[in-house]
Amino acid sequence: MALTTAVTAPAPADSSQAAKTCHIADPLLRTERMPHIWCPSCGIGATVNCFVAALDKSGIDKKKIAVVSGIGCTGRVAGYVRLDSFHTTHGRPIPFATGLKLGNPELKVIVYSGDGDLTGIGGNHFIHAARKNMDLTVICVNNFNYAMTGGQASPTTPLEARASTAPYGCFEPPFNLPYLAETCGAVYVARWTALHIRQTTKAMTEAMLKKGFSFIEIIAPCPTLYARLNKFGEGLDELKFYMENSELKNGAETKTVGIDFRGKIAVGKFVDKEAPTFLENMNRHLSKVLKDKYVWWGPKAENNGKK
């Protein structure tokens, strides 16, 4: 993935001036809010770079994109992107996003948050949005703990891993997030790590162009709390661990891709299927009940001029 791109400025009075060159992410980031709050060697920043590159590749009208996040380190992403964005309450980005999608079905709504926010306090919303096949793209940066609030064990902390609330090691089995997403009804499920920049960018592009509930998990352990407490070494050491222990398993059964503490990490695209979205099911049902008088909800083009 190219890190820079030529951006042509308005024609200067002096035609000898060269076109300006900026970072590919600049037009989609609120650079006036930089530097960001993320710690050195945190993988969240890398995922944001993937995200803005994916937006560019997708060709989606930026005026029709809304980014919603909850509370936590990853939740701060919404405040750094130069798009319509909402930094919502803890565990509630999915219901906020659902309301946006139902209020304006033409929007591409993207939920960008962490493992604790989405599958801890927000777990019930995650389950039912996937069950309904709400047309949302959910990006989850899994750092294996509640990083912003002190490094407590989260729903994805592996067995035996240490956390501030599990000083002798976690004894609760963690969620296998791809399996959870598929079981609940997600039509697109993928997992990569903060090392897999190109693959993550491609997955984000595919997920945003997919109709229905799409889910991407990105493994990026917290370097300040989780990695330090478990003595993983420096940030570069963690990237080397990803390189040596990631196993490409496209199409794998999601029930087999759970993560063990310091074990192999199955990565790839696990699910990519078609299914009617919530709005499509609703419109089809209501049109039958009302004998095709009109389509209740959706983009104006779907109404076929009927009132």
Phi, psi and omega in degrees: 000126179291139182269343179230158178213148180282131177239118184278123178277166175305146185304119181283161178298323178265105185294350181282348180291137180281155176298142181288149177238132180225168177294144183302333183277341188307314183296341183249008179241146175276080185296339178293345178265003179277152005286152182283175185270352187288145184290156172304138180073006173291140183277353184298318179301321178296322180292327178294321176299319176298319184297312181292327176294320179294320177301317180296317181290329185291332182076007180290138177300119183298336179284351180247025180244137173230132179249128183237135176222166178253216183259145179130177181302311180293329179300341180285351180303319183303330181280349183255350181265139181273067180217169170298121186215155184223121175261102193261191182280165187298123177081002187246015180296326182292314176296324174300313181296322178298316178299319178298315182294319179289327179288328179216087185299345180282348180286145166264111185255126184240126176261127185229105184204190185254177184294320180292315182296317186276325187242357173266263179296334180263010186301320181297320179294320178301311183302312188280332174294321177293319179300319180282348187057050173298141183282077181229148170254119183248118178251120183243114173272111184267105178253012170068012177196174171272088192289319187288336186253013173126004176081029178291157176296140181243180178295350180247002179298122183295153172305138179083342180291145180270146176215169182297332177262005177221065186296340179254010180110142180286136179243013177258128178299135182275163171292142165265098190297318176300320179294318178300314182296313181294316181301324182279345174128005181300141182264347177219126181221128178217159174219134173220180177243173179294347176282329189272074186294309183294318181294320178295319178300315179296317180297318179297320178298312180298317183295320181291333179270000182268137174275131179114187183278107179250145187223130176234126174258131178239118182280120181206077184303144179297121182284334186278321184250298185295309183293320181293316181295328180263009173057051179274350182094203182279171180301321179296326177298323180291320177297322176296323178297318177300317182298320185276339189241359176279134180238119180289120182221062177302135178078006181295150173295126187296336179292348182259002189251024175299157184251125174266159179297115180059029177260189178293149180243114177283125179235161179136187175261115186265326184225134174205094185223175180247141176201148179298139177282171178304312182294323178295316177297318181297313181296320181295317180294313183292327178293328177288315181299320183264013176057047174058030178296317177191163175273130185288317194215143176140182178306147184304328181298334182285343182281347177054034176079001182276150180239000000 
